[in-house]
Amino acid sequence: MTPELRWLSDPTVFAVNRLDAHSDHLCCRTLDEAESGLTSLRQSLDGAWRFAWSANPAARPADFWQPDADLSGFGTIRVPGHIELYPWDGRSCLRPPQVDWNDDPVGSYVKEFDLDESLRGQRVCVSFQGVEQAMYLWCNGQFVGYAEDSFTPSEDYTGGITGSGNGTFIIPLASYSYISCHFGEPDGWTGAPHGGMDFAAGYGTPIYAAADGVVVKAGYHNSWGNYVKIYHGVVDGNQIYTLYAHCSSLGVSAGQTVTQGQTIAAVGSTGDSTGNHLHFEVYVNNTRVAPENWL
């Protein structure tokens, strides 16, 4: 997905890949952590960030989010903190959702950090709890999400970003609500261990190829419904495949070459399914493995 500046003045776009509002209770891994009030499931990114102030969007350092970007012109700012002491009200004759593209200050923040050992190999979110107007977020050179609406905490899922798993695959959806069934959990139909990972998502949500590859199957299966299977080549001597099931429609055919992030289908509820979702599987040498370890 490519982030767009037009989102700032489009009232129909107020969040991209942002998690729904939820309780902010402190979660702990152990009873000892709970009693101490500390947790290894959260890592603070407060402190010094690299920072560049721009008078308007056109003047911003557009590629600052690239891992090899030149930050020599950046200063340092403390986070949390303010880049504006006074709002822009009264400077332009505007009506929502209009934006003054010539007088709309932009702050570009960069934070380099190593993920805590206790957070590696699992679902990771980044939480921002004081963004006044709007924000775009990148991680390791990849776009993560976009959010507006004042000081409501903005949490973006980084599960498809290299570094949160082994980084082989991206999250295969434009957006989703939650994981409705994990690999190995009892299957809702037979009670057998679930062979994939189910992403609850709205009907028609675009489904992406998790990595470059060749489509080996694209059709209908009694259980999977409309599905796509992609061969991704050999990794560490093993043949790797991914499978995308219960689609409402397919956008590719067998034999077609696809690239990572290409739309290959749309979310639906075909086959053995009780609601709209994507059933996602990863195969290593024709054996199903936990998708979470590859995202």
LUMMARNU-218624 format. One record per residue (C-alpha): x, y, z; residue in one letter. Coordinates in steps of 0.25 Angstrom, whole numbers. Each point is the difference from the previous one (the first is absolute). Layout:
% LUMMARNU-218624
X: X | Y: Y | Z: Z | residuo: A $
...
This chain:
% LUMMARNU-218624
X: 0 | Y: 0 | Z: 0 | residuo: M $
X: 5 | Y: 14 | Z: -4 | residuo: T $
X: -3 | Y: 11 | Z: 10 | residuo: P $
X: -7 | Y: 13 | Z: -6 | residuo: E $
X: 0 | Y: 14 | Z: 4 | residuo: L $
X: -14 | Y: 1 | Z: -5 | residuo: R $
X: -5 | Y: -7 | Z: 13 | residuo: W $
X: 3 | Y: 12 | Z: 8 | residuo: L $
X: -12 | Y: 7 | Z: -7 | residuo: S $
X: -9 | Y: -12 | Z: -3 | residuo: D $
X: -10 | Y: -2 | Z: 11 | residuo: P $
X: -3 | Y: -14 | Z: -4 | residuo: T $
X: 15 | Y: -4 | Z: 4 | residuo: V $
X: 3 | Y: 2 | Z: 15 | residuo: F $
X: 8 | Y: -13 | Z: 3 | residuo: A $
X: 8 | Y: -10 | Z: -8 | residuo: V $
X: 5 | Y: -13 | Z: 7 | residuo: N $
X: -3 | Y: 6 | Z: 14 | residuo: R $
X: -6 | Y: -9 | Z: 10 | residuo: L $
X: -14 | Y: 2 | Z: 6 | residuo: D $
X: -1 | Y: 8 | Z: 13 | residuo: A $
X: 1 | Y: -10 | Z: 12 | residuo: H $
X: 4 | Y: 0 | Z: 15 | residuo: S $
X: 14 | Y: 4 | Z: 3 | residuo: D $
X: 1 | Y: -8 | Z: 13 | residuo: H $
X: 14 | Y: -4 | Z: 3 | residuo: L $
X: 3 | Y: -15 | Z: -5 | residuo: C $
X: 11 | Y: -8 | Z: 7 | residuo: C $
X: 6 | Y: -13 | Z: -4 | residuo: R $
X: 1 | Y: -5 | Z: 15 | residuo: T $
X: -6 | Y: 2 | Z: 13 | residuo: L $
X: 14 | Y: 6 | Z: 5 | residuo: D $
X: -1 | Y: 11 | Z: -11 | residuo: E $
X: -14 | Y: 3 | Z: 4 | residuo: A $
X: 3 | Y: 2 | Z: 14 | residuo: E $
X: 12 | Y: 9 | Z: -3 | residuo: S $
X: -8 | Y: 8 | Z: -10 | residuo: G $
X: 10 | Y: -2 | Z: -11 | residuo: L $
X: -1 | Y: -9 | Z: -12 | residuo: T $
X: 9 | Y: -6 | Z: -11 | residuo: S $
X: -12 | Y: 1 | Z: -10 | residuo: L $
X: 2 | Y: 15 | Z: -2 | residuo: R $
X: 12 | Y: 8 | Z: -4 | residuo: Q $
X: 0 | Y: 15 | Z: 1 | residuo: S $
X: 5 | Y: 9 | Z: -11 | residuo: L $
X: 0 | Y: 13 | Z: 8 | residuo: D $
X: 13 | Y: 8 | Z: -1 | residuo: G $
X: 8 | Y: 7 | Z: -10 | residuo: A $
X: -5 | Y: -1 | Z: -15 | residuo: W $
X: 6 | Y: 5 | Z: -13 | residuo: R $
X: -9 | Y: 12 | Z: -5 | residuo: F $
X: -1 | Y: 9 | Z: -11 | residuo: A $
X: -11 | Y: 11 | Z: -1 | residuo: W $
X: -6 | Y: 4 | Z: -13 | residuo: S $
X: -9 | Y: 12 | Z: -3 | residuo: A $
X: -10 | Y: -9 | Z: -9 | residuo: N $
X: -1 | Y: -14 | Z: -6 | residuo: P $
X: 7 | Y: 4 | Z: -13 | residuo: A $
X: 13 | Y: 4 | Z: 8 | residuo: A $
X: 1 | Y: -12 | Z: 9 | residuo: R $
X: 12 | Y: -10 | Z: -2 | residuo: P $
X: -9 | Y: -10 | Z: -8 | residuo: A $
X: 9 | Y: -12 | Z: 1 | residuo: D $
X: 5 | Y: 2 | Z: 14 | residuo: F $
X: -7 | Y: -14 | Z: 4 | residuo: W $
X: 10 | Y: -7 | Z: -9 | residuo: Q $
X: 10 | Y: -8 | Z: 8 | residuo: P $
X: 12 | Y: 6 | Z: -7 | residuo: D $
X: -6 | Y: 15 | Z: 0 | residuo: A $
X: 9 | Y: 11 | Z: 2 | residuo: D $
X: -4 | Y: 6 | Z: 14 | residuo: L $
X: 12 | Y: 10 | Z: 0 | residuo: S $
X: -10 | Y: 12 | Z: 0 | residuo: G $
X: -8 | Y: -6 | Z: 12 | residuo: F $
X: 0 | Y: 5 | Z: 14 | residuo: G $
X: -4 | Y: -7 | Z: 13 | residuo: T $
X: -13 | Y: 1 | Z: 7 | residuo: I $
X: -5 | Y: -6 | Z: 13 | residuo: R $
X: -12 | Y: -9 | Z: -1 | residuo: V $
X: -11 | Y: 2 | Z: 6 | residuo: P $
X: 1 | Y: 15 | Z: -4 | residuo: G $
X: -7 | Y: 11 | Z: -9 | residuo: H $
X: 5 | Y: 5 | Z: -13 | residuo: I $
X: -11 | Y: 11 | Z: 0 | residuo: E $
X: -4 | Y: 9 | Z: 12 | residuo: L $
X: -11 | Y: 7 | Z: -8 | residuo: Y $
X: -10 | Y: -5 | Z: -11 | residuo: P $
X: -1 | Y: 5 | Z: -14 | residuo: W $
X: -15 | Y: 5 | Z: 2 | residuo: D $
X: -2 | Y: 13 | Z: -6 | residuo: G $
X: 11 | Y: 0 | Z: -10 | residuo: R $
X: -8 | Y: -6 | Z: -12 | residuo: S $
X: -15 | Y: 0 | Z: -4 | residuo: C $
X: -2 | Y: -15 | Z: 1 | residuo: L $
X: -12 | Y: -9 | Z: 2 | residuo: R $
X: 2 | Y: -15 | Z: 4 | residuo: P $
X: 5 | Y: -8 | Z: -5 | residuo: P $
X: 9 | Y: 10 | Z: -8 | residuo: Q $
X: 15 | Y: 1 | Z: 2 | residuo: V $
X: 8 | Y: 12 | Z: -2 | residuo: D $
X: 11 | Y: -7 | Z: -8 | residuo: W $
X: 9 | Y: 12 | Z: 1 | residuo: N $
X: -1 | Y: 3 | Z: 15 | residuo: D $
X: -1 | Y: -14 | Z: 7 | residuo: D $
X: 12 | Y: -3 | Z: 8 | residuo: P $
X: 6 | Y: -14 | Z: -1 | residuo: V $
X: 9 | Y: -7 | Z: 10 | residuo: G $
X: 8 | Y: -12 | Z: -5 | residuo: S $
X: 4 | Y: -9 | Z: 12 | residuo: Y $
X: 11 | Y: -11 | Z: -1 | residuo: V $
X: 2 | Y: -10 | Z: 12 | residuo: K $
X: 11 | Y: -11 | Z: -1 | residuo: E $
X: -2 | Y: -11 | Z: 10 | residuo: F $
X: 2 | Y: -15 | Z: 1 | residuo: D $
X: -12 | Y: -8 | Z: 4 | residuo: L $
X: 1 | Y: -6 | Z: 14 | residuo: D $
X: 3 | Y: -15 | Z: 0 | residuo: E $
X: -13 | Y: -3 | Z: 8 | residuo: S $
X: -8 | Y: 6 | Z: -12 | residuo: L $
X: 6 | Y: -7 | Z: -11 | residuo: R $
X: -7 | Y: -11 | Z: -8 | residuo: G $
X: -14 | Y: 4 | Z: 3 | residuo: Q $
X: -11 | Y: 11 | Z: -3 | residuo: R $
X: 6 | Y: 14 | Z: 2 | residuo: V $
X: -8 | Y: 13 | Z: 0 | residuo: C $
X: 6 | Y: 14 | Z: 0 | residuo: V $
X: -9 | Y: 10 | Z: 9 | residuo: S $
X: 0 | Y: 15 | Z: -2 | residuo: F $
X: -8 | Y: 7 | Z: 11 | residuo: Q $
X: 1 | Y: 15 | Z: -3 | residuo: G $
X: -1 | Y: 3 | Z: -15 | residuo: V $
X: -8 | Y: 13 | Z: -2 | residuo: E $
X: -4 | Y: 0 | Z: -14 | residuo: Q $
X: 5 | Y: -12 | Z: -10 | residuo: A $
X: 11 | Y: -9 | Z: -1 | residuo: M $
X: 7 | Y: -10 | Z: -10 | residuo: Y $
X: 8 | Y: -11 | Z: 5 | residuo: L $
X: 11 | Y: -8 | Z: -6 | residuo: W $
X: 9 | Y: -11 | Z: 6 | residuo: C $
X: 13 | Y: -6 | Z: -6 | residuo: N $
X: -3 | Y: 8 | Z: -13 | residuo: G $
X: -14 | Y: -6 | Z: -2 | residuo: Q $
X: -14 | Y: 8 | Z: 2 | residuo: F $
X: -7 | Y: -5 | Z: 12 | residuo: V $
X: -12 | Y: 9 | Z: 2 | residuo: G $
X: -7 | Y: 13 | Z: 1 | residuo: Y $
X: -9 | Y: 7 | Z: 11 | residuo: A $
X: -8 | Y: 12 | Z: 4 | residuo: E $
X: -9 | Y: 4 | Z: 11 | residuo: D $
X: 7 | Y: 8 | Z: 10 | residuo: S $
X: 6 | Y: -6 | Z: 13 | residuo: F $
X: -7 | Y: -14 | Z: -2 | residuo: T $
X: 11 | Y: -10 | Z: 2 | residuo: P $
X: 5 | Y: -4 | Z: -14 | residuo: S $
X: 5 | Y: -15 | Z: -1 | residuo: E $
X: 5 | Y: -6 | Z: -12 | residuo: D $
X: 3 | Y: -14 | Z: -3 | residuo: Y $
X: 14 | Y: -3 | Z: -5 | residuo: T $
X: -2 | Y: -15 | Z: -2 | residuo: G $
X: 4 | Y: 1 | Z: -15 | residuo: G $
X: 12 | Y: 8 | Z: 3 | residuo: I $
X: 14 | Y: -7 | Z: -1 | residuo: T $
X: 5 | Y: -2 | Z: 14 | residuo: G $
X: -13 | Y: -4 | Z: 7 | residuo: S $
X: 1 | Y: -14 | Z: -5 | residuo: G $
X: 10 | Y: -6 | Z: -10 | residuo: N $
X: -5 | Y: 10 | Z: -10 | residuo: G $
X: -2 | Y: -9 | Z: -11 | residuo: T $
X: -14 | Y: 4 | Z: -3 | residuo: F $
X: -9 | Y: 12 | Z: 2 | residuo: I $
X: -14 | Y: 0 | Z: 6 | residuo: I $
X: -8 | Y: -5 | Z: -12 | residuo: P $
X: -12 | Y: 10 | Z: 2 | residuo: L $
X: -2 | Y: 15 | Z: -2 | residuo: A $
X: -7 | Y: 0 | Z: 14 | residuo: S $
X: -6 | Y: -9 | Z: 10 | residuo: Y $
X: -8 | Y: 0 | Z: 13 | residuo: S $
X: 7 | Y: -11 | Z: 8 | residuo: Y $
X: 5 | Y: -14 | Z: 0 | residuo: I $
X: -12 | Y: -9 | Z: 1 | residuo: S $
X: 8 | Y: -13 | Z: 1 | residuo: C $
X: 15 | Y: -3 | Z: 1 | residuo: H $
X: 8 | Y: -12 | Z: -5 | residuo: F $
X: -2 | Y: -12 | Z: 9 | residuo: G $
X: -13 | Y: 5 | Z: 7 | residuo: E $
X: -12 | Y: -10 | Z: -1 | residuo: P $
X: -7 | Y: 2 | Z: -13 | residuo: D $
X: -14 | Y: 5 | Z: 1 | residuo: G $
X: -5 | Y: -11 | Z: -10 | residuo: W $
X: 7 | Y: -13 | Z: 4 | residuo: T $
X: 7 | Y: 4 | Z: 13 | residuo: G $
X: 13 | Y: -4 | Z: -6 | residuo: A $
X: 12 | Y: 9 | Z: 1 | residuo: P $
X: -1 | Y: 12 | Z: -9 | residuo: H $
X: 9 | Y: -1 | Z: -12 | residuo: G $
X: 1 | Y: 15 | Z: -3 | residuo: G $
X: -2 | Y: 14 | Z: 5 | residuo: M $
X: -14 | Y: 7 | Z: -1 | residuo: D $
X: -1 | Y: 15 | Z: -2 | residuo: F $
X: -14 | Y: 6 | Z: 2 | residuo: A $
X: -2 | Y: 10 | Z: -10 | residuo: A $
X: -11 | Y: 7 | Z: -8 | residuo: G $
X: -6 | Y: -5 | Z: -12 | residuo: Y $
X: 8 | Y: 3 | Z: -13 | residuo: G $
X: 13 | Y: 5 | Z: 8 | residuo: T $
X: 12 | Y: -2 | Z: -9 | residuo: P $
X: 9 | Y: -12 | Z: 2 | residuo: I $
X: 14 | Y: 2 | Z: -3 | residuo: Y $
X: 11 | Y: -10 | Z: -4 | residuo: A $
X: 9 | Y: -2 | Z: 12 | residuo: A $
X: 12 | Y: -1 | Z: -8 | residuo: A $
X: 5 | Y: -1 | Z: -15 | residuo: D $
X: -4 | Y: -13 | Z: -6 | residuo: G $
X: -8 | Y: -8 | Z: -11 | residuo: V $
X: -14 | Y: -4 | Z: 2 | residuo: V $
X: -1 | Y: -15 | Z: -1 | residuo: V $
X: -15 | Y: -1 | Z: 4 | residuo: K $
X: -12 | Y: 10 | Z: -2 | residuo: A $
X: -14 | Y: -6 | Z: 0 | residuo: G $
X: -11 | Y: -6 | Z: 9 | residuo: Y $
X: 2 | Y: -11 | Z: 11 | residuo: H $
X: -12 | Y: -5 | Z: 8 | residuo: N $
X: 6 | Y: 4 | Z: 14 | residuo: S $
X: 9 | Y: 12 | Z: -4 | residuo: W $
X: -10 | Y: 6 | Z: -10 | residuo: G $
X: 7 | Y: 9 | Z: -10 | residuo: N $
X: 14 | Y: -1 | Z: 3 | residuo: Y $
X: 14 | Y: 3 | Z: -5 | residuo: V $
X: 13 | Y: -7 | Z: 2 | residuo: K $
X: 14 | Y: 6 | Z: -3 | residuo: I $
X: 14 | Y: -6 | Z: -1 | residuo: Y $
X: 11 | Y: 9 | Z: 6 | residuo: H $
X: 12 | Y: -8 | Z: -4 | residuo: G $
X: 10 | Y: -6 | Z: 9 | residuo: V $
X: 4 | Y: 6 | Z: 14 | residuo: V $
X: 12 | Y: -7 | Z: 7 | residuo: D $
X: -2 | Y: -13 | Z: -8 | residuo: G $
X: -15 | Y: 0 | Z: 2 | residuo: N $
X: -12 | Y: 2 | Z: -10 | residuo: Q $
X: -9 | Y: 11 | Z: 5 | residuo: I $
X: -15 | Y: 2 | Z: -4 | residuo: Y $
X: -11 | Y: 9 | Z: 6 | residuo: T $
X: -15 | Y: -2 | Z: -2 | residuo: L $
X: -11 | Y: 10 | Z: 1 | residuo: Y $
X: -14 | Y: -6 | Z: 2 | residuo: A $
X: -15 | Y: 4 | Z: 1 | residuo: H $
X: 1 | Y: 11 | Z: -10 | residuo: C $
X: -12 | Y: 7 | Z: -6 | residuo: S $
X: 8 | Y: 2 | Z: -13 | residuo: S $
X: 13 | Y: -4 | Z: -6 | residuo: L $
X: 9 | Y: 10 | Z: -8 | residuo: G $
X: 11 | Y: -10 | Z: -5 | residuo: V $
X: 1 | Y: -13 | Z: -7 | residuo: S $
X: 9 | Y: -12 | Z: 0 | residuo: A $
X: 13 | Y: 2 | Z: -6 | residuo: G $
X: 0 | Y: 15 | Z: 2 | residuo: Q $
X: 12 | Y: 7 | Z: 7 | residuo: T $
X: -3 | Y: 9 | Z: 11 | residuo: V $
X: 8 | Y: 10 | Z: 8 | residuo: T $
X: -1 | Y: 3 | Z: 15 | residuo: Q $
X: -11 | Y: 9 | Z: 4 | residuo: G $
X: -8 | Y: -3 | Z: -13 | residuo: Q $
X: -15 | Y: -1 | Z: 1 | residuo: T $
X: -3 | Y: -15 | Z: -3 | residuo: I $
X: -15 | Y: -1 | Z: 6 | residuo: A $
X: -10 | Y: 6 | Z: 9 | residuo: A $
X: -5 | Y: -4 | Z: 14 | residuo: V $
X: -13 | Y: -8 | Z: 0 | residuo: G $
X: -7 | Y: -12 | Z: 6 | residuo: S $
X: 0 | Y: -11 | Z: -10 | residuo: T $
X: 2 | Y: -15 | Z: 3 | residuo: G $
X: -1 | Y: -5 | Z: 15 | residuo: D $
X: -1 | Y: 14 | Z: 6 | residuo: S $
X: -9 | Y: 7 | Z: 10 | residuo: T $
X: 4 | Y: 14 | Z: -3 | residuo: G $
X: 9 | Y: 9 | Z: -8 | residuo: N $
X: 15 | Y: -3 | Z: 2 | residuo: H $
X: 13 | Y: -4 | Z: -6 | residuo: L $
X: 5 | Y: -14 | Z: 3 | residuo: H $
X: 15 | Y: 1 | Z: -2 | residuo: F $
X: 10 | Y: -12 | Z: 0 | residuo: E $
X: 15 | Y: -1 | Z: -2 | residuo: V $
X: 6 | Y: -13 | Z: -5 | residuo: Y $
X: 14 | Y: -5 | Z: 2 | residuo: V $
X: 2 | Y: -12 | Z: -10 | residuo: N $
X: -15 | Y: -3 | Z: 0 | residuo: N $
X: -1 | Y: 1 | Z: 15 | residuo: T $
X: -8 | Y: 10 | Z: 7 | residuo: R $
X: 7 | Y: 9 | Z: 10 | residuo: V $
X: -4 | Y: 12 | Z: 9 | residuo: A $
X: -1 | Y: 12 | Z: -9 | residuo: P $
X: 3 | Y: 9 | Z: 12 | residuo: E $
X: 14 | Y: -4 | Z: -1 | residuo: N $
X: 1 | Y: 5 | Z: -14 | residuo: W $
X: -6 | Y: 14 | Z: 1 | residuo: L $
